[in-house]
């Protein structure tokens, strides 16, 4: 491997989408890229089995990010990648889902290009698509929804985002990173005119072990997330297409439980 001090030494960067979790959803090109890697710089949500496609000699570097707790800030990640490429390494930047869907892939491409280094992007199955497919939830449907929008639930302040017209009859809204702001999301959409009775699904750990698909009504979204102790990663889907999915109706389950308790009380009396 060339020295960092050699200004002529040039490797390359490959931004790879690892998909929503299940290694079986990697693309053939993603696997090929991993097999070429000298360095794998990966997100925290990557299934460790995905890393097995890289050579045993490849260095694996985690740059895991959690809400308000980053292993490295984005600028430091960019600098890390660039340093290894200048050393002549093939650097695979492995990102959950697709690099260009809420993955900061655009920022990393800009940084690498600004350094005058070669970069390639290999798309991946986005988290929304993978989780929805597992739950048999069509994001568009000729009879139910002719438009789908993707937004971030925590992106430079929820209140600053304009979601007007993105949710409602005939439309599907997919929300990434919305678990911690679920109540505020519901309030925001209802204030924008979306019916409190609009179906909504929460797809937790989609395609991974322990995944759950649950549905309720928009007015109950925040309460359901709290009741079910939903944890990230999770995708929120708002729209009538939710009714076509296999997601468990948690509001109906609670109602049935309450009815049974009333019946038991009446029987005891």
Buried (B, 14 or more C-beta within 10 A) or exposed (E): EEEEEEEEBBBBBBBBBBBBBBBEBBBEBBBBBBEEBBBBBBBEBBBEEBBEBBEEEBEBBBBEBEEEEBBBEBEEBBBBBBBBBBBBBBBBBBBBBBBBBBBBBEEBBEBBEEBEBEBBBBBBBBBBBBBBBBBEBBBEBEEBBEBBBBBBBBEEEBEEBEBEEBBBEEBBBBBBBBBBBBEBBBBBBBEBEBBEEBBBBBBBBBBBEEBBBBBBBBBBBBBBBEBBEBEBBBBBBBBBBBEBBEBBBBBEEBEEEEEEEEEEEEEEE
